[in-house]
Amino acid sequence: MKQMIELKNVSFRYDKTVEEYQIDTVSFHVKQGEWLSIVGHNGSGKSTVVRLIDGLLEAESGEIYVDGKQLTRETIWEIRSKIGIVFQNPDNQFVGATVEDDVAFGLENQGIPREEMLQRVEKAIEQVGMLEFKDREPSRLSGGQKQRVAIAGIIALRPTIIILDEATSMLDPEGREDLMAVMRELQKKFQLTIISITHDLTEIALSDRTLVFQKGKLESSMTPRELFSRNDLNEIGLDKPFSKQVQEFLSSHFPLKQDYLTESELLDQLWESL
């Protein structure tokens, strides 16, 4: 499978008069169709690195490639057309009076013919399960519904990469779960490459691979299972999964595996021990 994104020794600092880098000689790649989570404490460089990928910030050194093309001032607009970003607060992304108008906004800016635009808007709204709300004002929707509309506006533009920048952090658990189900379905259907900046354990568990950032450096790359098996989760800004807390509590009474177990795996092992 081809590499959709590649960073080679990328460095960046907001203030060039100081020695500290917010991104310090970082290299990694993301494959087409992969779901990559990026985790770490606030200020570790997570959001900065995706802004570099999208060209919102310019790297001081190193190289960034998107879909085989190097990110430069000449290629930035072509590369941005391949990327959609869903931010933490969807209200900051709304510009239309209705859901339908808002989803159409990006297509209008691209000069898409009206008939094609209407078809793409309708399809995108349907794909996120918001068709019955297409005439509603975005401001009157719930947080989860607003994020669905934001995603519809992005998939209508047909990007190959979607970046979720703390996109579920303002949602309740049910809204978060619903949104992740929508994203997983869209990823499989369109072979989307997804980068998720998050502290949410459920969101991390859905991903194929996780990058851990600390103080602007890439500390490690691992699967979610390997990440949840670590004993220093609080030091990288993450809570322990509930099943891991239960596992640690019960380990003195039952012969359980020492590495991470999902809730269903933990239940199976407990039954075997009885």
Backbone as a ProteinNet text record, in pm:
[ID]
protein_1_A
[PRIMARY]
MKQMIELKNVSFRYDKTVEEYQIDTVSFHVKQGEWLSIVGHNGSGKSTVVRLIDGLLEAESGEIYVDGKQLTRETIWEIRSKIGIVFQNPDNQFVGATVEDDVAFGLENQGIPREEMLQRVEKAIEQVGMLEFKDREPSRLSGGQKQRVAIAGIIALRPTIIILDEATSMLDPEGREDLMAVMRELQKKFQLTIISITHDLTEIALSDRTLVFQKGKLESSMTPRELFSRNDLNEIGLDKPFSKQVQEFLSSHFPLKQDYLTESELLDQLWESL
[TERTIARY]
84	0	87.4	52.4	140.5	133	239.5	243.9	167	70.6	-8	57.5	124.2	191.7	329	429.3	563.2	632.2	685.2	765.4	909	1003.3	1144.5	1220	1259.4	1342.7	1285.5	1156.4	1088.6	1107.3	1146.2	1160	1084.9	1032.2	957.4	961.4	970.2	955.8	880.5	794.6	715.4	801.8	900.6	987.8	1131.4	1183.6	1317.2	1429	1391.6	1493.9	1527.4	1450	1478.1	1522.4	1588.4	1643.2	1539.1	1433.9	1335.5	1251.3	1242.8	1160.6	1030.2	920.2	791.8	782	849.5	865	1013.3	1071.2	1216.9	1260.4	1300	1355.4	1263.6	1140.5	1039.3	1028.2	1025.4	1005.6	901.9	805.1	711.4	633.7	557.1	475.2	336.7	240.9	104.8	64.8	19.4	-18.7	-160	-186.5	-320.1	-419.5	-531.4	-634.3	-606.7	-496.1	-460.6	-530.1	-565.1	-615.1	-503.6	-447.3	-334	-378.6	-356.7	-381.7	-250.3	-257	-140.8	-175.9	-96	-125.1	-5.3	-31.8	72.8	11.6	88.4	42.3	16.6	-63.8	-79.1	58.6	86.5	216.1	322.3	283.6	382.4	413.2	328.3	353.6	249.5	144.5	44.3	-24.8	-84.5	-157.9	-63.4	54.8	152.3	190.4	208.7	254.1	147.4	18.3	-82.9	-101.5	-74.2	-79.4	36.2	145.4	256.8	219.6	151.3	110.9	14.9	-74.9	-174.6	-121.8	-0.2	56.7	8.8	-59.6	-100.6	20.1	121.5	250	358.1	468.4	577.8	696.5	742	853.8	981.2	1061.1	1190.3	1291.2	1279.8	1368.8	1298.3	1352.9	1294	1199.9	1141.7	1054.7	923.8	814.5	682.1	626	579.4	518.9	375.6	286.3	146	106.6	66.7	27.5	139.4	263.6	378.8	432.8	368.3	410.8	465.9	582.5	642.7	564.7	542.8	473.3	567.2	530.4	605.9	505.3	554.6	464	391.7	452.8	391	284	298.6	204.9	103.5	110.1	31.2	-119.4	-170.5	-315.5	-362.3	-280.2	-313.8	-318.2	-221.1	-215	-330.1	-362.3	-473.2	-605.9	-620.5	-745.4	-763.1	-654.5	-660.3	-690.2	-691.1	-700	-821.3	-895.3	-1003.6	-976.8	-1002.5	-978.4	-1109	-1135.9	-1248.7	-1191.2	-1227.7	-1170.3	-1254.4	-1202.5	-1265.6	-1404.9	-1418.4	-1546.2	-1606.3	-1711.6	-1768.3	-1830	-1870.7	-1931.2	-1836.8	-1706.3	-1607.9	-1599.5	-1663.8	-1655.9	-1783.9	-1890.7	-2018.3	-2027.8	-2075.5	-2094.6	-2232.4	-2303.4	-2431.9	-2549.7	-2663.4	-2784.2	-2852.3	-2832.8	-2888.8	-2777.7	-2807.7	-2712.2	-2674.4	-2773.9	-2750.8	-2660.7	-2688.3	-2606	-2462.5	-2448.4	-2314.6	-2231.5	-2291.7	-2219.9	-2184.6	-2268.7	-2245.9	-2137.3	-2102.9	-2014.9	-1880.5	-1814.8	-1683.6	-1690.6	-1798.2	-1815.4	-1838.9	-1913.4	-1936.3	-1804.1	-1719.2	-1588.5	-1500.4	-1521.4	-1443.8	-1504.5	-1620	-1683.5	-1743.5	-1785.4	-1848.4	-1982.9	-2014.1	-2143.2	-2259.8	-2368.7	-2478.3	-2538.5	-2565	-2627.9	-2540.1	-2410.1	-2317.7	-2308.7	-2306.9	-2296.9	-2415.8	-2537.3	-2656.7	-2651.8	-2604.5	-2594.5	-2492.3	-2377.5	-2272.5	-2313.3	-2383.3	-2431.7	-2531	-2627.5	-2729.4	-2664.4	-2570.8	-2504.4	-2422.9	-2350.6	-2266.3	-2350.8	-2461.3	-2550	-2611.3	-2645.4	-2702.7	-2600.1	-2475.8	-2371.4	-2340.1	-2366.4	-2344.3	-2474.6	-2581.8	-2708.3	-2780.7	-2768.1	-2828.5	-2928.4	-2978.7	-3066.1	-3192.4	-3249.6	-3372.9	-3350.1	-3223.8	-3192.7	-3136.8	-3144.8	-3074	-3124.7	-3248.7	-3303.4	-3294.4	-3232.2	-3217.6	-3100.6	-3108.5	-2994.4	-2889.3	-2764	-2659.5	-2651.7	-2680.3	-2669	-2770.3	-2875.7	-2980.8	-2957.6	-2846.4	-2815.9	-2737.4	-2735.9	-2653.8	-2506.9	-2418.3	-2275.1	-2236.9	-2290.7	-2260.7	-2313.8	-2433.8	-2492.4	-2411.4	-2363	-2280.4	-2152.4	-2090.5	-1968.7	-1998.2	-2113.7	-2153	-2165.8	-2225	-2239.5	-2102.3	-2012.3	-1876.2	-1808.2	-1828.6	-1770.2	-1834.6	-1966.7	-2035.8	-1977.8	-1951.5	-1892.9	-1757.2	-1684.9	-1552.4	-1561.3	-1643.8	-1647.6	-1713.5	-1795.3	-1851.9	-1741.2	-1630.6	-1516.9	-1428.7	-1457.3	-1388	-1235.8	-1193.7	-1050.6	-1007.7	-879.2	-827	-777.1	-762.7	-712.3	-806.4	-843.7	-921.9	-844.8	-830	-763.6	-869.1	-875.7	-966.4	-883.7	-896.4	-816.8	-898.5	-887.3	-966.4	-1115.1	-1159.2	-1295	-1404.1	-1368.5	-1470.7	-1464.2	-1373	-1347.5	-1464.7	-1551.8	-1664.2	-1793.8	-1785.8	-1905	-1922	-2047.4	-2072.3	-2035.5	-2025.5	-1981.4	-2065.2	-2197.7	-2283	-2255.9	-2243.4	-2214.2	-2078.2	-1982.6	-1847.1	-1849.3	-1922.4	-1930.6	-1999	-2106.9	-2178.9	-2090.2	-2015.8	-1929.8	-1818.9	-1760.7	-1655	-1707.5	-1831.8	-1892.7	-1908.9	-1949.8	-1963.3	-1828.4	-1724.3	-1592	-1535.7	-1557.1	-1507	-1575.5	-1705.4	-1779.9	-1731.1	-1710.6	-1663	-1521.3	-1438.2	-1300.7	-1297.3	-1377	-1380.4	-1438	-1540.7	-1609.8	-1523.7	-1448.9	-1373.4	-1222.2	-1175.9	-1031.8	-963.8	-1031.1	-977.5	-858.2	-763.5	-654.7	-696.5	-695.4	-742	-629.3	-610.5	-518.9	-603.2	-592.5	-674.7	-585.7	-601.7	-532.5	-630.6	-595.4	-696.8	-635.6	-718.6	-687.8	-789.6	-885.3	-995.3	-952.2	-970.1	-922.6	-1001	-1130.6	-1213.1	-1167.8	-1138.4	-1091.6	-956	-868.4	-736.1	-750	-841.7	-860.4	-905.6	-973.1	-1019.5	-907.2	-798.5	-692.8	-606.9	-535.7	-444.8	-309.3	-271.6	-138.4	-142.9	-52.7	-49.3	91.8	102.5	228.8	222.6	327.2	335.7	435.8	388.6	475.2	505.4	633.3	674.1	772.2	734.6	819.9	871.5	782	816.6	886.9	912.4	979.7	884.3	904.6	829.9	894.6	824.7	880.7	869	754.3	735.5	618.4	617.9	509.1	468.9	339.5	295.5	147.4	101.7	-40.2	-111.9	-244.8	-318.7	-300.5	-298.5	-279.8	-144.6	-40.3	92.3	91.7	21.8	14.4	-54.9	-169.7	-246.2	-175.7	-76.2	0.6	108	132.5	236.2	195.3	294.2	268.8	282.3	310.4	331.7	229.7	105.9	5.7	-20.4	-21.7	-47.1	63.9	183.9	296.2	289.4	205.2	187	46.5	-19.7	-147.9	-268.6	-258.8	-370.7	-413.7	-544.2	-595	-573.3	-581.2	-578.8	-715	-719	-848	-914.6	-1048.1	-1122.7	-1086.4	-1075.6	-1044.3	-907.2	-813.4	-678.7	-683.4	-766.4	-781.8	-839.9	-943.4	-1004.4	-904.6	-829.5	-730.2	-626	-577.7	-476.9	-534.7	-661.4	-726.3	-743.6	-775	-805.4	-682.7	-572	-455.2	-400.2	-421.9	-372.1	-462.2	-581	-676.9	-693.9	-660.5	-680.2	-552.3	-520.4	-399.6	-425	-419.8	-448.6	-320.5	-331.9	-218.4	-177.8	-49.4	-0.6	-15	-29.4	-44.4	-190.4	-219.2	-352.8	-455.4	-573.6	-687.1	-806.2	-879	-1004.5	-1105.5	-1218.8	-1318.9	-1368.8	-1393	-1442	-1334.1	-1206.3	-1096.8	-1079.3	-1093.6	-1082	-1193.2	-1313.2	-1427.1	-1404.2	-1351.1	-1322.7	-1220.4	-1115.1	-1012.4	-1065.9	-1154.6	-1213.7	-1299	-1375	-1457.5	-1369.7	-1257.7	-1166.3	-1103.2	-1091.2	-1024.9	-1118.6	-1247.8	-1345.1	-1360
-120.2	0	125.1	223	339.2	432	511.8	610.4	734.2	776.4	894.6	1021.1	1006.5	1120.9	1074.6	1158.5	1127.5	1254.8	1252.7	1362.2	1313.5	1395.1	1360.5	1470.2	1438.9	1529.2	1670.9	1680	1810.4	1877.9	2006	2086.3	2218	2268.3	2394.7	2458.2	2591.3	2667.2	2795.2	2835.1	2956	3081.4	3076.5	3191.8	3152.4	3207	3168.4	3234.3	3318.8	3381	3294.2	3186.2	3096.3	2960.2	2883.1	2754.4	2643.3	2655.1	2546.2	2529	2405.6	2371.7	2306.8	2347.1	2282.3	2146.9	2135.5	2009	1993.4	1884.3	1871.7	1745.1	1764.4	1656.3	1532.5	1554.4	1448	1381	1249.2	1170.7	1061.3	1048.6	936.3	932.9	824.8	813.7	762.4	787.1	735.5	669.6	544.7	472.3	507.6	488	510.5	418.8	477.3	399.6	371	422.2	397.5	499.6	455.6	545.8	560.2	680.8	708	803.2	764.2	853.5	917.1	1045.6	1114.9	1159.5	1116.3	1144.9	1211.2	1270.2	1338.4	1449.9	1500.2	1611.8	1735.8	1828.8	1958.3	2023.8	2076.3	2138	2040.8	1915.3	1815.7	1824.8	1898.1	1914.1	1848	1790.2	1715.8	1803.3	1912.9	1999.8	2072.2	2104.4	2172.7	2087.6	1957.1	1871.2	1857.6	1853.5	1842.6	1975.4	2084.8	2214.8	2230.1	2164	2159.8	2075.2	1962.9	1875.4	1947.4	2027.8	2099	2230.5	2267.6	2391.9	2516.8	2500.4	2616.8	2678.7	2596.4	2642.6	2594.1	2667.4	2629.9	2578.2	2458.4	2397.2	2478.4	2482.4	2550.6	2466.2	2334.5	2242.8	2108.4	2026.6	1896.7	1899.1	1784	1770.5	1702.2	1746.7	1688.1	1648.5	1523.6	1474	1430.1	1468.8	1427.5	1366.6	1240.9	1167.7	1173.5	1160.2	1155	1288.4	1398.8	1531.4	1610.5	1673.5	1750.8	1879.5	1910.2	2032.5	2151.8	2242	2365.1	2479.6	2600.4	2713.5	2700	2627.9	2608.5	2499.3	2400.2	2286.6	2292.6	2396.1	2398.4	2388.2	2458	2457.2	2323	2261.5	2128.4	2027.3	2037.7	1945.3	1969.9	2096.1	2126.1	2070.9	2060.8	2007.8	1859.7	1794.1	1651.5	1628.9	1738.4	1726.6	1802.3	1737.9	1804.7	1797.4	1907.3	1911.2	1937.6	1855.1	1876.7	1922.6	2045.3	2102.6	2068.4	2109.4	2079.6	2141	2265.8	2336.4	2356	2279.3	2289.8	2425.3	2499.1	2631.1	2724.2	2703.1	2787.9	2760.2	2651.3	2612.9	2642.7	2682.2	2702.8	2840.9	2844.8	2972.8	2980.6	2867.7	2864.4	2882.2	2929.3	2949.8	2817.5	2716.7	2583.7	2479.9	2358.3	2247.4	2231.4	2233.1	2216.5	2326.8	2452.4	2564.7	2551.4	2506.2	2496.6	2390.4	2276.4	2168.6	2211.1	2296.5	2341.8	2447.8	2511.3	2629.1	2600	2492.2	2460.1	2429.5	2361.7	2327.8	2452.9	2547.9	2674.8	2747.6	2745	2811.5	2746	2616.9	2545.5	2558.5	2624.5	2643	2516.5	2424.3	2300.8	2333.9	2278.9	2304.8	2273.4	2350.6	2343.9	2203.6	2137.3	2004.9	1904.6	1906.9	1816.8	1852.7	1983	2029.9	1980	1992.6	1949.5	1799.3	1721.9	1577.3	1541.8	1609.8	1581.6	1624.3	1736.5	1783.8	1684.1	1643.1	1548.3	1417	1369.8	1242.8	1253.2	1362.9	1379.8	1388.3	1461.9	1474.2	1338.6	1262.8	1129.3	1036.6	1045.4	955.4	974.3	1093.7	1116.3	1108.3	1064.6	1044	1170.3	1277.6	1406.7	1457.4	1369.8	1412.7	1481.7	1432	1491.2	1628.8	1666.6	1796.3	1896.2	1865.7	1947	2090.4	2116.4	2252.5	2322.5	2258.6	2317.5	2415.5	2508.1	2595.9	2516.5	2521.7	2447.4	2481.1	2605.2	2648.4	2579.5	2521.2	2456.1	2305.3	2257.7	2114.8	2083.2	1955.4	1911.8	1910.5	1893.9	1893.1	1782.7	1663.7	1551.8	1574.4	1632.2	1660.9	1767.8	1866.8	1971.7	1912.1	1818.4	1757	1672	1610	1533.1	1625.9	1742.3	1838.9	1887	1912.1	1953.7	1846.3	1720.1	1609.7	1600.5	1622.3	1619.5	1726.4	1845.5	1952.8	1915.6	1833.9	1790.5	1678.7	1575.7	1462.6	1499.6	1607.3	1656	1704	1749.2	1797.3	1681.6	1561.9	1438.6	1443.9	1470.9	1464	1318.6	1295.5	1160	1144.4	1258.4	1259.2	1342.8	1291.6	1369.3	1375.1	1495.9	1516.9	1554.3	1477.8	1506.1	1568.9	1700.2	1772.8	1790.1	1691.9	1689.4	1702.8	1640.9	1660.8	1604.1	1511.9	1452	1502.7	1594.4	1631.8	1705.3	1769.7	1843.3	1761.6	1635.1	1551.3	1463.1	1425.9	1328.7	1189.6	1088.9	955.8	898.4	918.7	865.2	935.5	1069.6	1145.4	1110.1	1084.9	1047	911.3	818.3	684	686.5	765.1	775.9	835.2	940.3	1006.5	913.7	837.3	744	633.2	591.1	488.6	542.2	669.5	733	739.9	780.5	794.7	659.9	556.3	423.6	373.5	397.7	355.5	429.9	561.8	641.7	600.7	571.6	530.6	404.2	306.2	179.3	196.6	279.9	295.9	366.7	469.6	553.1	537.3	441.3	420.5	549.8	621.4	747.5	722.3	813.7	815.9	912.2	867.2	950.5	970.5	1096.4	1130.4	1190	1132.8	1175.5	1223.7	1352	1405.7	1394.6	1319.8	1289.5	1247.1	1260.2	1199.9	1090.1	1072.3	979.6	835.1	749.8	611.7	530.7	558.1	486.6	519.5	646.6	691.4	629.2	624	563.8	414.7	347.2	203.4	170.8	264.7	243.2	252.4	316.3	344.1	221.1	226.1	117.5	131.4	257	282.9	414.8	428.6	547.9	604.7	737.3	807.3	880.4	869	938.5	1052.8	1176	1293.3	1341.1	1378.9	1439.4	1552.3	1671.4	1790.6	1808.9	1794.5	1820.3	1707.5	1598.5	1484.1	1365.5	1284.6	1160.3	1057.4	1023	931.1	786.3	750.7	611.6	597	483.6	445.4	303.2	280.4	149.3	130	6.5	-21.7	27.1	47.2	84.4	-16.3	-145.6	-247.2	-229.5	-204.4	-182	-56	47.3	172.8	150.7	81.9	60.9	-32.5	-106.1	-194.9	-119.3	5.7	83.8	118.3	135.1	170	319.7	396.6	540.2	624.4	575.2	645.6	786.9	803.2	937.2	1034.8	984.5	1071.4	1121.7	1057.1	1103.8	1159.8	1195	1265.2	1177.5	1046.9	955.5	890.1	862.4	783	635.2	555	410.6	365	276.2	219.1	150.7	154.5	95.1	-51	-125.8	-268.5	-290.4	-198.5	-210.9	-184.6	-88.5	-61.9	-183.5	-244.1	-364.2	-479.2	-492.9	-599.4	-588.8	-467.6	-447.8	-478.3	-441	-464.3	-614.2	-689.9	-832.4	-923.2	-867	-950.6	-1027.7	-977.5	-1048.5	-1166.1	-1171.3	-1278.3	-1378.7	-1336.9	-1423.2	-1425.4	-1538.7	-1546.8	-1483.8	-1351.4	-1280.8	-1245.1	-1229.5	-1181.2	-1043.5	-1012	-883.5	-771.4	-807.6	-702	-658.3	-561.6	-502.1	-600.3	-601.4	-680.7	-589	-612.4	-540.5	-591.3	-522.1	-563.3	-705.1	-738.3	-873.1	-978.8	-945	-1039	-1061.2	-954.5	-966	-1054.9	-1036.6	-1117.4	-1265.2	-1291.7	-1430.6	-1494.9	-1419	-1474.3	-1499.2	-1411.5	-1430.2	-1556.5	-1580.1	-1700.7	-1825.9	-1820.3	-1934.9	-1963.9	-1856.6	-1871.5	-1924.5	-1920.9	-1962.4	-2114.3
0	0	0	-80.7	-95.7	24.6	41.1	147.8	103.1	185.1	153.4	208	323.7	386.5	433.7	413.4	463.3	509	629.9	683	698.2	651.8	660.3	735.2	858.6	940.2	946.4	976.4	978.7	1114.2	1108.6	1230	1212.9	1326.4	1322.6	1460.6	1462.1	1586.8	1555.5	1647.5	1627.5	1639	1727.7	1750.6	1716.9	1608	1563.3	1643	1738.1	1822.3	1944.3	1964	2076.3	2021.6	2105.6	2060.5	2058.9	2138	2152.4	2025.9	1979.6	1863.1	1908.4	1846.3	1874.6	1802.4	1686.8	1616.4	1588.1	1639.9	1639.2	1563.6	1437.4	1353.7	1352.9	1310.9	1313.4	1176.5	1176.9	1054.4	1082	992.9	997.3	866.6	845.5	726	764.4	676	693	561.6	568.2	448.3	403.5	276.4	223.8	295.1	341.4	408.7	554.6	607.3	747.4	837.4	959.3	1063.3	1165.6	1174.3	1263.2	1373.3	1498.2	1611.1	1656	1691.1	1746	1887	1984.9	2125.1	2190.9	2308.7	2384.6	2466.5	2562.9	2645.1	2559.1	2611.6	2546.3	2533.5	2413.9	2389.9	2342.2	2318.1	2275.4	2126.1	2049.5	1906.3	1817.3	1876.7	1799.1	1694.5	1740.2	1647.2	1551.7	1598.6	1513.9	1394	1416.1	1306.4	1198	1234.6	1129.4	1056.1	1123.1	1054.5	956.1	984.9	889.7	767.9	791.4	681.1	587.4	644	563.8	506.9	542.1	490.7	562.1	675.6	753.7	823.5	846	895.8	799.8	791.6	701.8	782.4	749.7	821.8	803.6	909.2	901.6	825.3	839.8	767.1	751.1	662.4	636.2	516.6	485.7	369.4	407.6	345.4	366.2	230.7	220.8	96.8	123.7	34.4	42.7	-91.2	-86.9	-208.5	-314.2	-267.5	-356.5	-402.2	-361.4	-406.1	-288.3	-308.4	-199.9	-176	-48.5	-10.1	-27.1	-117	-139.9	-157.1	-170.6	-193.7	-327.3	-419.7	-552.1	-549.4	-460.1	-458.8	-344.8	-262.6	-139.2	-164	-267.3	-289.9	-344.8	-427.6	-477.8	-363.4	-272.7	-159.9	-62.5	-38.6	52.4	1.2	-130.3	-186.2	-155	-112.1	-78.4	69.1	148.4	294.3	347.5	437.5	509.6	658.7	731	875.7	950	1052	1142.2	1275.5	1317.2	1438.3	1561.5	1675.9	1804.2	1815	1773.2	1784.8	1646.3	1610.5	1475.7	1446.3	1551	1528.4	1453.3	1470.8	1403	1253.6	1206.7	1066.2	989.2	1060.1	992.8	930.2	805.8	734.8	669.5	656.1	587.5	681.3	627.5	706.6	739	654.2	677.5	661.9	704.8	689.4	542.6	454.3	311.2	256.3	295.8	250.2	298.1	421.7	478.2	406.7	378.8	309.5	167.1	107.6	-30.7	-41.8	70.2	66.1	-0.9	40.5	-15.8	-164.3	-205.6	-347.3	-431.4	-377.2	-448.2	-469.3	-366.4	-378.5	-483.4	-505.9	-608	-746.9	-755.9	-886.2	-944.3	-856.9	-905.1	-970.6	-1088.1	-1153.5	-1060.3	-1070.8	-975.7	-963.7	-1074.4	-1069.8	-995.1	-1027.1	-958.3	-810.5	-780.9	-643.1	-559.8	-615	-542.1	-513.6	-610.5	-592.7	-484.7	-487.2	-389.8	-249.2	-238	-108	-49.5	-130.4	-85.7	-40.2	-118.7	-88.2	40.1	56.4	175.5	302.1	295.7	411.9	446.1	343.5	364.2	428.3	385.1	434.4	582.5	635.9	779.1	858.5	793.1	861.7	903.4	823.6	860.9	757.5	671.5	562.3	612.7	722.8	774.3	837	854.3	914.5	813.2	684.1	584.9	576	619.7	616.1	750.7	847.9	982	986.8	1082.8	1109.1	1186.7	1144.7	1216.5	1365.1	1400.3	1540.3	1630.9	1573	1652.4	1667.9	1619.7	1628.5	1755.2	1792.8	1906.4	1865.1	1962.7	1932.6	1834.9	1857.2	1767.9	1627.6	1619	1488	1414.4	1487.6	1426.3	1366.9	1439.6	1388	1265.2	1261.9	1142.9	1021.9	1043.6	934.3	887.7	983.4	947.6	862.9	899.3	822.4	684.4	677.2	547.3	454.3	508.7	427.7	372.5	446.8	402.3	299.3	327.1	233.7	101.9	102.5	-24	-117.2	-59.1	-138	-186.7	-136.3	-175.9	-153.1	-30	0.6	14.8	12.5	35.8	179.2	248.7	386.9	472.7	589.2	685.9	816.9	869.7	998.2	1101.3	1209.4	1320.7	1432.4	1449.8	1549.4	1677	1767.6	1892.2	1860.6	1751.4	1699.8	1790.1	1880.6	1966.8	2110.6	2139.1	2278.6	2344.6	2264	2321.7	2320.2	2281	2270	2393.1	2420.7	2527.4	2474.8	2563.8	2519.1	2404.6	2408.7	2302.7	2170.1	2176.3	2054.4	1997.2	2086.9	2043.9	1973.7	2031.9	1974.6	1838	1826.7	1699.4	1590.8	1627	1529.3	1481.6	1574	1536.2	1446.1	1469.4	1383.2	1241.1	1229.2	1097.8	1027.6	1102.2	1042.7	998.6	1077.9	1041.2	914.7	904.8	785.3	661.3	674.8	561.7	522.6	622.2	593.5	509.4	549.2	476.4	335.8	324.4	196.8	93.8	139.4	45.4	57.7	138.6	159.6	205.1	295.4	346	438	433	529.8	640	764.8	875.8	976.7	1015.1	1123.8	1235.5	1353.2	1465.8	1580.1	1615.3	1732.8	1848.7	1950.4	2050.9	2183.7	2289.9	2419.6	2450.2	2360.1	2385.1	2358.1	2458.6	2448.1	2345.5	2333.9	2235.2	2093.7	2071.8	1940.4	1907.7	2006.6	1986.8	1953.6	2023.6	2004	1861.9	1795.7	1658.5	1556	1593.3	1496.6	1469.8	1358.3	1321.3	1390.2	1414.4	1469.2	1544.9	1643.4	1727	1732.9	1715.9	1736.4	1869.5	1949	2076.6	2063.5	2088.6	2084.3	2225.5	2247.5	2374	2345.9	2389	2376.1	2233.6	2137.4	1998.1	1926.1	1995.5	1933.6	1922.3	1819.7	1805.6	1896	2004.7	2103.8	2060.6	1999	1959.5	1863.8	1794.2	1704.9	1740.3	1765.3	1812.7	1786.4	1802.4	1789.3	1916.2	1909.4	2030.6	2144.1	2111.6	2215.6	2285.4	2207.7	2266.5	2352.1	2304.4	2380.5	2514.8	2513.3	2635.9	2733.1	2685.8	2773	2851	2812.6	2880.4	3022.7	3109.3	3249.2	3276.3	3171	3190.6	3114.4	3101.5	3021.3	3072.3	3204.8	3259.6	3223.5	3200.8	3165.8	3021.9	2939.7	2801.2	2780.6	2892.9	2884.3	2863.9	2895.3	2875.4	3006.6	3016.3	3128	3099	3204.5	3183.6	3134	3033.6	2992.6	3111.8	3113.9	3225.2	3245	3133.6	3145.7	3209.3	3182	3240.9	3392	3433.5	3576.6	3648.1	3587.5	3646.4	3647.9	3538.6	3526.2	3637.6	3664.7	3768.6	3906.6	3925.5	4054.6	4081.8	3975.7	3991.6	3977.9	3933.7	3900.9	4020.9	4141.7	4260.1	4297.9	4237.9	4270.3	4156.4	4034.8	3918.7	3834.6	3772.3	3686.8	3548.9	3544.4	3419.9	3346.3	3215.6	3137.1	3186.7	3171.1	3219.9	3116.7	2988.7	2889.5	2882.2	2796	2788.9	2735.4	2799.8	2754.2	2731.3	2622.5	2603.6	2706.6	2718	2815.8	2787.9	2660.9	2626.5	2653.1	2623.2	2649.6	2799.5	2877.4	3022.9	3077.7	3024.8	3068.4	3037	2917.8	2878.1	2973	3007.6	3096	3236.7	3282.8	3415.1	3418.7	3311.5	3304	3304.8	3234.1	3228.3	3364	3446	3576.2	3683.8	3656.8	3758.4	3762.7
[MASK]
++++++++++++++++++++++++++++++++++++++++++++++++++++++++++++++++++++++++++++++++++++++++++++++++++++++++++++++++++++++++++++++++++++++++++++++++++++++++++++++++++++++++++++++++++++++++++++++++++++++++++++++++++++++++++++++++++++++++++++++++++++++++++++++++++++++++++++++++++

